[in-house]
Amino acid sequence: MDYFKYKKNQLFCEGVPVERIARRVGSPVYIYSAQTILTHWRRLKAAFQPARLSARQADQPLIGYSLKANSNLAVCNLLQRAGSGFEVVSGGELYRLLKIGVPGEKIIFGGIAKTESEIKLGLKSGVLIFNVETKDEILLINRVAGRLKKIAPVAIRLNPEVTPATHLYLITGQKGNKFGFYLNDAEKLMREINSLPSIRLVGLHMHIGSQITRVAPYRNALKRVVLFIEKCRGLGHRIEWLDIGGGFGIHYRGDEARPARDFARVLLPWIKKTGCRLIVEPGRFIVGNAGILVTKVLSVKKSGRKNFVICDAGMNVLIRPTLYGAHHKISPIKRRSDRPSIVADIVGPICESGDFFAKKRRIQSVQPGEYLSVFSAGAYGFTMSSNYNSRPRPAEVLVDGSRYQVVRQAETYHDLVRLERYH
């Protein structure tokens, strides 16, 4: 579900015409819908609500929104006001949350390689849990916590060795990945943790990948994790938290996603067996369909038998099609019935042959100066953008009802060089 709709052949984000934003703010521009974000968050919360152990635990299950999908402060603040928790994978993401006043007990600190300074920041801010994936990191956390005279709460990330149907680069829980511990290795580690005075093992974590649209891989992974919990408790560890990660897929083509209740229906019986408090780490599921990228057509070119629609946004702004071969629906923000459709490559201005949003895509013919909307761009759009070819990154806009706000200004040429020195 999203709040981007055509009214009289003109695209609206909630109550605001998209063209009005593009003309006033400039192009390219990311536009996010507040109501879409909140709707998806609330549906996920409601779907897993039966995992709550007690009626007094109003914050359970803890929905730990994953900042890597979209870390804009206004998006995070919107979710904070709704009651969300957060998952971070770097000191920079943690700093963002502290900047807007998110309390540490609402933050899970994940990621495969935390530095000493990041661990120190996490401990001083009182994060709920450190999700850990290497023995070296556990030893480092123990040393840092000892120096600060603190006890660090940690969860071990398990690699349950399942292979979900998604892009190869998005799989994180199968054999051969760099993430997590195999179950045999984790059992050995559990015994060693007992000798670390500044570590308290409080949970187990799994995350099998991203853009997963089938429930079976989660069920198969969770079965293994649930059985492992009893081993941990037998070794004297109080496992209080079960973090099942995120990765629930969204609509890119229009029919591939599953609603949150479908995942919850299958997973809840296994979760309830553990007696643990639940953490879910959605990112794309919350914001993916809540954002679009608007780009202006600069030129329409025919080269041999091929048509090219050349836009002012490129792979520096949205790299997913180039990196993953990802599909995004693309449409003019103003539809016109008096124009034929064409088959074209929709490309950007970057000096790379891999700079494209779509190949051989049927689209209504457009003219220079018109705008296109690249849909489902709210996740891994701006956060993966760059200044390649020395191009400033675009503005971000948040729409709420009939109002909109620029929540990140477009960069300028000055921004490109302000941290550099040449004499």
Rosetta blueprint (number, residue, H / E / L):
1 M L
2 D L
3 Y L
4 F E
5 K E
6 Y E
7 K E
8 K L
9 N L
10 Q E
11 L E
12 F E
13 C E
14 E L
15 G L
16 V E
17 P E
18 V H
19 E H
20 R H
21 I H
22 A H
23 R H
24 R H
25 V H
26 G L
27 S L
28 P L
29 V E
30 Y E
31 I E
32 Y E
33 S E
34 A H
35 Q H
36 T H
37 I H
38 L H
39 T H
40 H H
41 W H
42 R H
43 R H
44 L H
45 K H
46 A H
47 A H
48 F L
49 Q H
50 P H
51 A H
52 R L
53 L L
54 S L
55 A L
56 R L
57 Q L
58 A L
59 D L
60 Q L
61 P L
62 L E
63 I E
64 G E
65 Y E
66 S E
67 L L
68 K L
69 A L
70 N L
71 S L
72 N L
73 L H
74 A H
75 V H
76 C H
77 N H
78 L H
79 L H
80 Q H
81 R H
82 A H
83 G L
84 S L
85 G E
86 F E
87 E E
88 V E
89 V L
90 S L
91 G H
92 G H
93 E H
94 L H
95 Y H
96 R H
97 L H
98 L H
99 K H
100 I L
101 G L
102 V L
103 P L
104 G H
105 E H
106 K H
107 I E
108 I E
109 F E
110 G L
111 G L
112 I L
113 A L
114 K L
115 T L
116 E H
117 S H
118 E H
119 I H
120 K H
121 L H
122 G H
123 L H
124 K H
125 S L
126 G L
127 V L
128 L L
129 I E
130 F E
131 N E
132 V E
133 E L
134 T L
135 K H
136 D H
137 E H
138 I H
139 L H
140 L H
141 I H
142 N H
143 R H
144 V H
145 A H
146 G H
147 R H
148 L L
149 K L
150 K L
151 I L
152 A E
153 P E
154 V E
155 A E
156 I E
157 R E
158 L E
159 N L
160 P L
161 E L
162 V L
163 T L
164 P L
165 A L
166 T L
167 H L
168 L H
169 Y H
170 L H
171 I E
172 T L
173 G L
174 Q L
175 K L
176 G L
177 N L
178 K L
179 F L
180 G L
181 F E
182 Y L
183 L H
184 N H
185 D H
186 A H
187 E H
188 K H
189 L H
190 M H
191 R H
192 E H
193 I H
194 N L
195 S L
196 L L
197 P L
198 S L
199 I E
200 R E
201 L E
202 V E
203 G E
204 L E
205 H E
206 M L
207 H L
208 I L
209 G E
210 S L
211 Q L
212 I E
213 T L
214 R L
215 V L
216 A H
217 P H
218 Y H
219 R H
220 N H
221 A H
222 L H
223 K H
224 R H
225 V H
226 V H
227 L H
228 F H
229 I H
230 E H
231 K H
232 C H
233 R H
234 G H
235 L L
236 G L
237 H L
238 R L
239 I L
240 E L
241 W E
242 L E
243 D E
244 I L
245 G L
246 G L
247 G L
248 F E
249 G L
250 I L
251 H L
252 Y L
253 R L
254 G L
255 D L
256 E L
257 A L
258 R L
259 P L
260 A H
261 R H
262 D H
263 F H
264 A H
265 R H
266 V H
267 L H
268 L H
269 P H
270 W H
271 I H
272 K H
273 K H
274 T H
275 G L
276 C L
277 R E
278 L E
279 I E
280 V E
281 E L
282 P L
283 G L
284 R H
285 F H
286 I H
287 V H
288 G H
289 N H
290 A H
291 G E
292 I E
293 L E
294 V E
295 T E
296 K E
297 V E
298 L E
299 S E
300 V E
301 K E
302 K E
303 S E
304 G L
305 R L
306 K E
307 N E
308 F E
309 V E
310 I E
311 C E
312 D L
313 A L
314 G L
315 M L
316 N L
317 V L
318 L L
319 I L
320 R H
321 P H
322 T H
323 L H
324 Y H
325 G L
326 A L
327 H L
328 H L
329 K L
330 I E
331 S E
332 P E
333 I L
334 K E
335 R L
336 R L
337 S L
338 D L
339 R L
340 P L
341 S E
342 I E
343 V E
344 A E
345 D E
346 I E
347 V E
348 G L
349 P L
350 I L
351 C L
352 E L
353 S L
354 G L
355 D L
356 F E
357 F E
358 A E
359 K E
360 K E
361 R E
362 R E
363 I E
364 Q E
365 S L
366 V L
367 Q L
368 P L
369 G L
370 E L
371 Y E
372 L E
373 S E
374 V E
375 F L
376 S L
377 A L
378 G L
379 A L
380 Y L
381 G L
382 F H
383 T H
384 M H
385 S L
386 S L
387 N L
388 Y H
389 N H
390 S H
391 R L
392 P L
393 R L
394 P L
395 A E
396 E E
397 V E
398 L E
399 V E
400 D E
401 G L
402 S L
403 R E
404 Y E
405 Q E
406 V E
407 V E
408 R E
409 Q L
410 A L
411 E L
412 T L
413 Y H
414 H H
415 D H
416 L H
417 V H
418 R L
419 L L
420 E L
421 R L
422 Y L
423 H L
